Every structure is written in C-alpha cells, then in structure tokens.
Amino acid sequence: MNPSKIWLSSPHMGGNEQKYVQEAFDANWVAPLGPNVTGLENDIQNYLKEGAEVAALSSGTAALHLALILAGVTAGDEVICQSMTFSASANPILYLGAIPVFIDSEKETWNLCPIALEEAIKDRILKGKKPKAIIGVHLYGMPFNVEAIVAISTKYEIPLIEDSAEALGSTYKGQKCGTFGAFGVLSFNGNKIITTSGGGALVTKTKESKEKAVFFATQSRDNAPHYQHSEIGYNYRMSNICAGIGRGQMEVIDTRVSQRRAMHSFYQEIFKENNVVTVFNEPSNDYFSNHWLSAIVLGSYEQREALRLALEACNIESRPLWKPMHLQPIFEKYPYYGAKVSETLFEKGLCMPSGSNLTDTDRDRIAEVIEVFFPR
C-alpha cells in the first residue's frame, strides 16, 4: 500500500474560514460584493501598509490584466516581462494584443536582471518602441532586486508592475512586496501561501486607481439606472464566499510564513554538507523571503531528474523550476535579452515539498529519500 501523497504545496486552513463563509450564507451575500470582500481588502491593506489600496479579484491573472490596462497598455505596445516565471505573468500581455519582451534572471535572486533590463530598454527605444510597462516577479517568494529595478523604472519613466503572486509576506528592507511598483499583483490560488480557493488582488497606490479597477472588474457598468457600458468590462470581482475564506486565512498569514521558512531551514540542514546541492537563499539581509517554495539546484539535468523520480517513486511531489517563457512554444518568437541564467536554473533546479501543513512524519519521509539518494 502506497503511503499518502506529500504535495508540493497544498491548501492549509486556519480554523475561522468557515465562520466568515457561514456569515455570508446567513446574510445571503454570495455575490461578488459584500462585507467579506470589503473586509478582506481592509485586512490586506492593513497588512501591507504603505498606503496600499487593494481590490479583491477572481485571480492574480485578472489583477495583472487590469494592471496592464491601468498602465495604458494597448495593442501593439511592448511590455517587458521576466522570463523565468509562470505563464500567467506573460499571458495578459497577449490578451491586450501587446508584445512581450523577455528578460533573463540574475544569479543572486533568480529574478529580473537589472543589466539585461536596461540593455533591453535602451535597445527597444533605439528601435522606436519604448516599452509601456515592466513586469517583475518575486519568484518563489524571493524579492527581486527592488532598489535596482525601481531605479531603472524611474529613470526611463516606465511603470513597474510587481508580480507578487508568490510573495505575500516577503519584504525588501522591511517593506512588504507588492507595495513597490505602480501596481502590485497577489494570488490566492489553492497552492499559494494563503488561499481563497481561487482569487487574487490588485494593489494600487491611489483610491482612484482601485475604484477604476473595480469598475473594470464589474463589467464597466456606467452610473445609470439602466445597463449602460462605455468601456470594455470584465467579470473579475471576487465573490463574498471566497473572500470569507480569505479573511480566515489572513488571520494566520504570519504563522504560514514562519512555517514555510521552517521548511526552508529543514532543507538547509539536510543539504548543509552536500557539495552537489545548492539551496536557494536570500542574497543578503535586505531580503526576506516567505519561501513559498523551497528550491534547490543540482549538478546536472540528469541528477535533477533522478532525484525527482526518486521522490515520485515514494509518492512525494517535487517539480522542476519554471521553464523560462522565451523557451515556451507560445512565446519563443518574441524578443529576449540576457544570457542563459534562467535556462541553466530550469535545467538543474527542483522545487521541493514546501507546504505549511507538512508534518514531522512527512519530513522524515523526504529526508529518507534524500539520504538514500546522497549516501554519506
């Protein structure tokens, strides 16, 4: 009989989610508005601070789509995007008929390389096409080089969209990720550090931007007694039921961050004397990662695959790092700037089980596979 599955990152309830959901049922607030939606937005704003304004939406992808619209991106515009990320970071660029320009990672953070970023901006301007926005991703919860990326965004007057889908609870120099860019994007998908079952949020710097996002997210209905629409709208608002789950989850966010970071420490301990495996860590004390997923880099593709399959044979899920967007069939025709950092990471990197609900028994099973794979 196979042992139970150890997942890469599964939902972890906190206890009070049902209370908020029950309140929504009792009041018959099941539509995409209501006290839980407002409450969740306030909870996130209070958590992020920095004067953040938050709109709760149906997904992180919806939030990124609206961020691009609010940044003024239209068909034919170019948008710079980190290559090493999940496809949801790039797909909304194509929704708008815009053109993605992909950027390699830096070795220190695995995120947007400042050197390649500036090279790309200069080259696109020389070609007569100044990029309309920059999408930077805090990969696996690791903040990108905020100081350098913000400086480039400011220098060239190109709005920065912060994809913080994986980074709720991470900070750079003490400030929460999601609050550095013109817009921030959060995800509450089932595998994220907290969940609303499916959902996300857009973080803006002004109440006006938030209200415009909510307007777009509710089908752009004009202020009229009848149904009138002067702009294209979307069905992107979060439901009051999902927001109720989110309110319960926000009560345990700090605990979830601590639990994920404890899993990262577990891997640091396991691999501390292993001269083949490198654990993905913060490059300095300026960075504080929630370690949504703990990741390692092995010596070769073959070694990475062998470990993945060894874990899989024991019913333990692990997964290769994100395949860079510039290598994906749907995106390979678009411009790319940089070297092969992201390609090498994809080839040799592996995400390890990182859930906040993993038990000591789960950790023992993971450790046993690793110890057999790397005998002392």
Kinemage of the C-alpha trace (Angstrom):
@kinemage 1
@onewidth
@group {chain A} dominant
@subgroup {mainchain}
@vectorlist {calphas} color= white
{ca met a 1} P 0.000 0.000 0.000
{ca asn a 2} L 1.454 3.361 -1.057
{ca pro a 3} L 1.959 5.989 1.660
{ca ser a 4} L -0.164 9.128 1.446
{ca lys a 5} L 0.831 11.765 -1.111
{ca ile a 6} L 3.145 14.538 0.014
{ca trp a 7} L 2.219 17.530 -2.128
{ca leu a 8} L 4.456 20.361 -3.256
{ca ser a 9} L 2.157 22.978 -1.722
{ca ser a 10} L -1.398 22.241 -0.645
{ca pro a 11} L -4.086 24.452 0.952
{ca his a 12} L -3.847 24.887 4.713
{ca met a 13} L -6.915 26.100 6.575
{ca gly a 14} L -6.594 28.180 9.703
{ca gly a 15} L -9.862 27.472 11.512
{ca asn a 16} L -12.005 30.593 11.123
{ca glu a 17} L -12.664 30.376 7.370
{ca gln a 18} L -15.977 28.592 7.915
{ca lys a 19} L -17.146 31.314 10.306
{ca tyr a 20} L -16.834 34.017 7.650
{ca val a 21} L -18.319 31.786 4.953
{ca gln a 22} L -21.266 30.912 7.215
{ca glu a 23} L -21.880 34.608 7.837
{ca ala a 24} L -22.058 35.112 4.081
{ca phe a 25} L -24.602 32.291 3.734
{ca asp a 26} L -26.647 33.535 6.679
{ca ala a 27} L -26.862 37.021 5.154
{ca asn a 28} L -27.329 35.622 1.607
{ca trp a 29} L -24.241 37.560 0.452
{ca val a 30} L -22.971 35.132 -2.163
{ca ala a 31} L -22.440 37.633 -4.996
{ca pro a 32} L -19.146 39.356 -5.919
{ca leu a 33} L -19.681 42.061 -3.320
{ca gly a 34} L -20.437 42.146 0.379
{ca pro a 35} L -18.869 42.586 3.820
{ca asn a 36} L -16.262 39.830 3.373
{ca val a 37} L -14.959 41.408 0.165
{ca thr a 38} L -14.602 44.772 1.877
{ca gly a 39} L -13.193 43.109 4.992
{ca leu a 40} L -10.578 41.147 3.067
{ca glu a 41} L -9.460 44.255 1.198
{ca asn a 42} L -9.072 46.081 4.502
{ca asp a 43} L -7.196 43.140 6.033
{ca ile a 44} L -4.696 43.085 3.165
{ca gln a 45} L -4.294 46.878 3.190
{ca asn a 46} L -3.567 46.826 6.919
{ca tyr a 47} L -1.065 44.020 6.408
{ca leu a 48} L 0.801 45.637 3.502
{ca lys a 49} L 0.684 49.194 4.920
{ca glu a 50} L 2.463 51.872 2.772
{ca gly a 51} L -0.941 53.409 1.966
{ca ala a 52} L -1.843 50.432 -0.228
{ca glu a 53} L -5.281 50.311 -1.820
{ca val a 54} L -6.498 46.791 -2.616
{ca ala a 55} L -9.146 45.414 -4.979
{ca ala a 56} L -10.114 41.763 -4.392
{ca leu a 57} L -10.459 39.932 -7.705
{ca ser a 58} L -11.164 36.491 -9.141
{ca ser a 59} L -7.484 35.655 -9.754
{ca gly a 60} L -3.957 37.020 -9.803
{ca thr a 61} L -4.081 36.824 -13.597
{ca ala a 62} L -7.116 39.120 -13.587
{ca ala a 63} L -5.193 41.536 -11.375
{ca leu a 64} L -2.251 41.582 -13.779
{ca his a 65} L -4.558 42.092 -16.767
{ca leu a 66} L -6.171 45.104 -15.076
{ca ala a 67} L -2.765 46.452 -14.021
{ca leu a 68} L -1.667 46.476 -17.661
{ca ile a 69} L -4.875 48.252 -18.682
{ca leu a 70} L -4.439 50.858 -15.946
{ca ala a 71} L -0.826 51.316 -17.082
{ca gly a 72} L -2.166 52.261 -20.500
{ca val a 73} L -1.028 49.158 -22.411
{ca thr a 74} L -2.854 48.662 -25.710
{ca ala a 75} L -2.470 46.522 -28.833
{ca gly a 76} L 0.987 46.800 -30.397
{ca asp a 77} L 2.679 48.146 -27.260
{ca glu a 78} L 5.704 46.354 -25.841
{ca val a 79} L 5.787 45.099 -22.265
{ca ile a 80} L 8.958 43.865 -20.564
{ca cys a 81} L 8.482 40.656 -18.595
{ca gln a 82} L 10.727 38.430 -16.532
{ca ser a 83} L 11.304 35.228 -18.485
{ca met a 84} L 11.650 32.834 -15.567
{ca thr a 85} L 8.109 32.749 -14.229
{ca phe a 86} L 4.765 31.017 -14.624
{ca ser a 87} L 2.952 31.767 -17.888
{ca ala a 88} L 0.277 33.754 -16.054
{ca ser a 89} L 2.830 36.578 -15.724
{ca ala a 90} L 3.000 36.908 -19.521
{ca asn a 91} L -0.391 35.763 -20.828
{ca pro a 92} L -2.236 39.035 -20.070
{ca ile a 93} L 0.228 40.874 -22.334
{ca leu a 94} L -1.168 38.832 -25.213
{ca tyr a 95} L -4.749 39.345 -24.014
{ca leu a 96} L -4.265 43.006 -24.928
{ca gly a 97} L -2.581 42.317 -28.254
{ca ala a 98} L 0.675 43.708 -26.847
{ca ile a 99} L 4.171 42.292 -27.387
{ca pro a 100} L 6.184 40.667 -24.577
{ca val a 101} L 9.912 41.359 -24.354
{ca phe a 102} L 11.539 38.762 -22.107
{ca ile a 103} L 14.459 39.354 -19.726
{ca asp a 104} L 16.884 36.849 -18.197
{ca ser a 105} L 17.371 36.337 -14.459
{ca glu a 106} L 20.261 37.418 -12.271
{ca lys a 107} L 22.068 34.682 -10.340
{ca glu a 108} L 21.541 36.238 -6.907
{ca thr a 109} L 17.721 36.402 -6.804
{ca trp a 110} L 16.737 34.350 -9.894
{ca asn a 111} L 14.651 37.400 -10.800
{ca leu a 112} L 14.787 40.269 -13.296
{ca cys a 113} L 18.420 41.017 -14.187
{ca pro a 114} L 18.950 44.814 -13.914
{ca ile a 115} L 21.747 44.766 -16.515
{ca ala a 116} L 19.693 42.892 -19.107
{ca leu a 117} L 16.652 45.014 -18.261
{ca glu a 118} L 18.397 48.303 -19.001
{ca glu a 119} L 20.001 46.842 -22.122
{ca ala a 120} L 16.561 45.835 -23.379
{ca ile a 121} L 15.009 49.245 -22.659
{ca lys a 122} L 17.796 51.073 -24.479
{ca asp a 123} L 17.566 48.747 -27.464
{ca arg a 124} L 13.783 48.948 -27.725
{ca ile a 125} L 13.953 52.760 -27.575
{ca leu a 126} L 16.580 52.745 -30.349
{ca lys a 127} L 14.179 50.614 -32.374
{ca gly a 128} L 11.493 53.254 -31.855
{ca lys a 129} L 9.401 51.249 -29.400
{ca lys a 130} L 9.738 52.374 -25.794
{ca pro a 131} L 8.229 49.689 -23.520
{ca lys a 132} L 4.924 50.621 -21.882
{ca ala a 133} L 5.412 48.632 -18.656
{ca ile a 134} L 7.827 46.354 -16.763
{ca ile a 135} L 6.600 43.157 -15.090
{ca gly a 136} L 8.950 41.954 -12.369
{ca val a 137} L 8.294 38.745 -10.435
{ca his a 138} L 9.248 37.844 -6.867
{ca leu a 139} L 9.984 34.225 -7.785
{ca tyr a 140} L 9.077 31.584 -5.186
{ca gly a 141} L 8.721 34.412 -2.672
{ca met a 142} L 12.222 35.819 -3.189
{ca pro a 143} L 12.123 39.612 -3.690
{ca phe a 144} L 13.729 40.866 -6.858
{ca asn a 145} L 16.471 43.488 -6.607
{ca val a 146} L 13.933 46.185 -5.730
{ca glu a 147} L 16.349 49.085 -5.447
{ca ala a 148} L 17.911 48.495 -8.869
{ca ile a 149} L 14.667 47.676 -10.696
{ca val a 150} L 12.752 50.639 -9.253
{ca ala a 151} L 15.648 52.947 -10.168
{ca ile a 152} L 15.519 51.766 -13.801
{ca ser a 153} L 11.727 52.071 -13.883
{ca thr a 154} L 12.012 55.642 -12.576
{ca lys a 155} L 14.920 56.585 -14.850
{ca tyr a 156} L 13.064 55.630 -18.023
{ca glu a 157} L 9.602 56.554 -16.719
{ca ile a 158} L 8.190 53.089 -17.362
{ca pro a 159} L 5.653 51.894 -14.760
{ca leu a 160} L 6.657 48.834 -12.754
{ca ile a 161} L 4.078 46.092 -12.200
{ca glu a 162} L 5.094 43.894 -9.276
{ca asp a 163} L 4.011 40.293 -9.685
{ca ser a 164} L 3.864 39.311 -6.028
{ca ala a 165} L 1.646 36.292 -6.642
{ca glu a 166} L 4.141 34.096 -4.773
{ca ala a 167} L 5.456 36.712 -2.340
{ca leu a 168} L 2.773 37.735 0.161
{ca gly a 169} L 4.690 38.181 3.410
{ca ser a 170} L 8.083 38.711 1.770
{ca thr a 171} L 9.899 42.001 2.307
{ca tyr a 172} L 12.761 44.064 0.934
{ca lys a 173} L 14.478 46.275 3.511
{ca gly a 174} L 11.475 45.771 5.767
{ca gln a 175} L 8.826 46.849 3.248
{ca lys a 176} L 6.252 44.340 2.050
{ca cys a 177} L 6.474 43.048 -1.514
{ca gly a 178} L 3.574 44.250 -3.612
{ca thr a 179} L 3.961 47.873 -2.500
{ca phe a 180} L 6.991 48.991 -4.537
{ca gly a 181} L 5.567 49.212 -8.048
{ca ala a 182} L 2.906 51.386 -9.628
{ca phe a 183} L 0.770 48.240 -9.243
{ca gly a 184} L 1.133 45.012 -7.281
{ca val a 185} L -0.434 41.643 -8.015
{ca leu a 186} L -1.328 38.997 -5.421
{ca ser a 187} L -2.604 35.450 -5.914
{ca phe a 188} L -4.707 33.345 -3.558
{ca asn a 189} L -4.779 30.209 -5.696
{ca gly a 190} L -5.054 26.924 -3.793
{ca asn a 191} L -1.294 26.353 -3.749
{ca lys a 192} L -0.291 29.815 -2.522
{ca ile a 193} L 0.832 30.775 0.968
{ca ile a 194} L -2.791 31.655 1.794
{ca thr a 195} L -5.800 30.844 -0.368
{ca thr a 196} L -9.349 31.930 -1.140
{ca ser a 197} L -9.721 28.664 -3.137
{ca gly a 198} L -9.225 30.762 -6.261
{ca gly a 199} L -8.689 34.502 -6.255
{ca gly a 200} L -6.259 37.363 -6.252
{ca ala a 201} L -5.914 41.064 -5.630
{ca leu a 202} L -4.633 44.208 -7.284
{ca val a 203} L -2.598 46.580 -5.132
{ca thr a 204} L -2.623 50.229 -6.193
{ca lys a 205} L -1.190 53.435 -4.792
{ca thr a 206} L -4.373 55.526 -5.031
{ca lys a 207} L -8.043 55.111 -4.229
{ca glu a 208} L -8.861 56.363 -7.730
{ca ser a 209} L -6.885 53.519 -9.328
{ca lys a 210} L -8.568 50.971 -7.078
{ca glu a 211} L -12.018 52.312 -7.959
{ca lys a 212} L -11.178 52.189 -11.670
{ca ala a 213} L -10.013 48.581 -11.285
{ca val a 214} L -13.260 47.648 -9.508
{ca phe a 215} L -15.213 49.415 -12.281
{ca phe a 216} L -13.458 47.339 -14.949
{ca ala a 217} L -13.835 44.177 -12.829
{ca thr a 218} L -17.622 44.605 -12.599
{ca gln a 219} L -18.276 44.820 -16.356
{ca ser a 220} L -17.589 48.586 -16.560
{ca arg a 221} L -21.178 49.421 -15.798
{ca asp a 222} L -21.792 53.162 -16.076
{ca asn a 223} L -23.607 55.077 -13.351
{ca ala a 224} L -27.082 54.909 -14.860
{ca pro a 225} L -30.469 53.437 -13.858
{ca his a 226} L -30.258 51.086 -16.844
{ca tyr a 227} L -27.372 48.881 -18.052
{ca gln a 228} L -25.013 51.156 -19.949
{ca his a 229} L -21.407 50.472 -20.857
{ca ser a 230} L -18.961 52.953 -22.376
{ca glu a 231} L -15.816 50.831 -21.837
{ca ile a 232} L -14.974 47.136 -22.119
{ca gly a 233} L -15.552 45.412 -18.803
{ca tyr a 234} L -14.653 42.099 -17.202
{ca asn a 235} L -16.201 39.691 -14.736
{ca tyr a 236} L -13.221 39.800 -12.386
{ca arg a 237} L -14.578 40.602 -8.907
{ca met a 238} L -14.049 38.165 -6.038
{ca ser a 239} L -17.152 36.561 -4.522
{ca asn a 240} L -18.137 37.186 -0.928
{ca ile a 241} L -17.813 33.438 -0.245
{ca cys a 242} L -14.198 33.257 -1.454
{ca ala a 243} L -13.401 36.471 0.400
{ca gly a 244} L -14.694 34.834 3.586
{ca ile a 245} L -12.114 32.071 3.196
{ca gly a 246} L -9.500 34.784 2.664
{ca arg a 247} L -10.465 36.596 5.860
{ca gly a 248} L -9.849 33.425 7.860
{ca gln a 249} L -6.553 32.893 6.059
{ca met a 250} L -5.328 36.433 6.746
{ca glu a 251} L -5.633 35.696 10.461
{ca val a 252} L -2.842 33.099 10.130
{ca ile a 253} L -0.621 34.684 7.446
{ca asp a 254} L 2.324 35.332 9.767
{ca thr a 255} L 2.168 31.746 11.057
{ca arg a 256} L 2.098 30.413 7.490
{ca val a 257} L 5.179 32.472 6.579
{ca ser a 258} L 7.005 31.093 9.634
{ca gln a 259} L 6.025 27.535 8.725
{ca arg a 260} L 7.239 27.914 5.125
{ca arg a 261} L 10.505 29.397 6.313
{ca ala a 262} L 10.872 26.472 8.738
{ca met a 263} L 10.581 24.080 5.771
{ca his a 264} L 13.345 26.047 4.058
{ca ser a 265} L 15.517 25.675 7.172
{ca phe a 266} L 14.788 21.937 7.059
{ca tyr a 267} L 16.316 21.741 3.566
{ca gln a 268} L 19.250 23.925 4.561
{ca glu a 269} L 20.024 21.459 7.349
{ca ile a 270} L 19.663 18.387 5.135
{ca phe a 271} L 21.960 19.751 2.432
{ca lys a 272} L 24.427 21.707 4.580
{ca glu a 273} L 27.277 19.240 3.978
{ca asn a 274} L 26.251 18.329 0.423
{ca asn a 275} L 28.711 19.776 -2.091
{ca val a 276} L 26.438 18.961 -5.043
{ca val a 277} L 23.209 20.694 -3.998
{ca thr a 278} L 22.715 24.439 -3.538
{ca val a 279} L 19.656 25.647 -1.603
{ca phe a 280} L 18.107 28.881 -2.917
{ca asn a 281} L 18.682 31.511 -0.191
{ca glu a 282} L 18.375 35.258 0.293
{ca pro a 283} L 21.466 37.052 -1.072
{ca ser a 284} L 21.649 39.462 1.896
{ca asn a 285} L 19.798 40.678 4.975
{ca asp a 286} L 17.945 43.224 2.802
{ca tyr a 287} L 15.862 40.317 1.501
{ca phe a 288} L 13.258 38.386 3.490
{ca ser a 289} L 11.581 35.585 1.540
{ca asn a 290} L 8.416 33.833 2.621
{ca his a 291} L 9.983 30.776 0.920
{ca trp a 292} L 6.631 29.899 -0.610
{ca leu a 293} L 8.512 27.137 -2.384
{ca ser a 294} L 11.927 25.930 -1.298
{ca ala a 295} L 14.135 25.252 -4.313
{ca ile a 296} L 17.461 23.562 -4.879
{ca val a 297} L 19.955 23.409 -7.747
{ca leu a 298} L 21.738 20.140 -8.514
{ca gly a 299} L 24.830 19.395 -10.571
{ca ser a 300} L 23.088 18.429 -13.803
{ca tyr a 301} L 19.778 17.833 -15.542
{ca glu a 302} L 20.226 14.092 -15.167
{ca gln a 303} L 20.782 14.393 -11.434
{ca arg a 304} L 17.776 16.679 -11.041
{ca glu a 305} L 15.535 14.229 -12.901
{ca ala a 306} L 16.879 11.273 -10.949
{ca leu a 307} L 16.042 12.934 -7.622
{ca arg a 308} L 12.612 13.994 -8.859
{ca leu a 309} L 11.815 10.446 -9.921
{ca ala a 310} L 13.171 9.009 -6.660
{ca leu a 311} L 10.808 11.283 -4.734
{ca glu a 312} L 7.939 10.455 -7.080
{ca ala a 313} L 8.505 6.737 -6.522
{ca cys a 314} L 7.836 7.388 -2.824
{ca asn a 315} L 4.674 9.382 -3.603
{ca ile a 316} L 6.378 12.715 -2.894
{ca glu a 317} L 5.752 15.569 -5.314
{ca ser a 318} L 8.598 17.792 -6.484
{ca arg a 319} L 8.735 19.874 -9.641
{ca pro a 320} L 11.334 21.413 -11.980
{ca leu a 321} L 11.707 25.181 -11.754
{ca trp a 322} L 9.584 27.280 -14.104
{ca lys a 323} L 10.519 26.771 -17.736
{ca pro a 324} L 11.510 30.262 -18.979
{ca met a 325} L 8.925 31.990 -21.126
{ca his a 326} L 11.337 32.583 -24.008
{ca leu a 327} L 11.634 28.781 -24.352
{ca gln a 328} L 7.877 28.202 -24.390
{ca pro a 329} L 6.292 27.374 -27.785
{ca ile a 330} L 3.759 30.199 -27.483
{ca phe a 331} L 6.385 32.842 -26.621
{ca glu a 332} L 9.598 31.737 -28.362
{ca lys a 333} L 9.137 34.161 -31.286
{ca tyr a 334} L 9.315 37.252 -29.054
{ca pro a 335} L 12.436 39.282 -28.147
{ca tyr a 336} L 14.704 38.052 -25.364
{ca tyr a 337} L 17.605 39.828 -23.612
{ca gly a 338} L 20.224 38.296 -21.364
{ca ala a 339} L 22.391 35.209 -21.108
{ca lys a 340} L 21.432 31.692 -20.024
{ca val a 341} L 20.943 32.061 -16.278
{ca ser a 342} L 17.245 31.150 -16.357
{ca glu a 343} L 17.878 28.305 -18.811
{ca thr a 344} L 20.539 26.777 -16.546
{ca leu a 345} L 18.331 27.104 -13.480
{ca phe a 346} L 15.469 25.367 -15.266
{ca glu a 347} L 17.786 22.581 -16.366
{ca lys a 348} L 19.207 21.860 -12.907
{ca gly a 349} L 16.672 23.251 -10.436
{ca leu a 350} L 13.982 21.481 -8.431
{ca cys a 351} L 11.179 22.760 -6.183
{ca met a 352} L 10.819 20.654 -3.050
{ca pro a 353} L 7.669 20.000 -0.952
{ca ser a 354} L 7.146 23.235 0.960
{ca gly a 355} L 3.645 23.215 2.433
{ca ser a 356} L 2.982 24.873 5.757
{ca asn a 357} L 0.941 21.792 6.751
{ca leu a 358} L 3.724 19.214 6.349
{ca thr a 359} L 4.258 17.053 9.426
{ca asp a 360} L 7.348 15.610 11.114
{ca thr a 361} L 6.411 12.277 9.505
{ca asp a 362} L 6.350 13.946 6.088
{ca arg a 363} L 9.759 15.487 6.713
{ca asp a 364} L 11.136 12.126 7.804
{ca arg a 365} L 9.938 10.559 4.554
{ca ile a 366} L 11.506 13.351 2.466
{ca ala a 367} L 14.770 13.124 4.409
{ca glu a 368} L 14.899 9.335 3.953
{ca val a 369} L 14.697 9.648 0.150
{ca ile a 370} L 17.408 12.322 0.110
{ca glu a 371} L 19.709 10.316 2.396
{ca val a 372} L 19.372 7.240 0.175
{ca phe a 373} L 19.929 9.338 -2.953
{ca phe a 374} L 23.008 11.075 -1.493
{ca pro a 375} L 24.637 8.412 0.719
{ca arg a 376} L 27.169 9.780 3.167
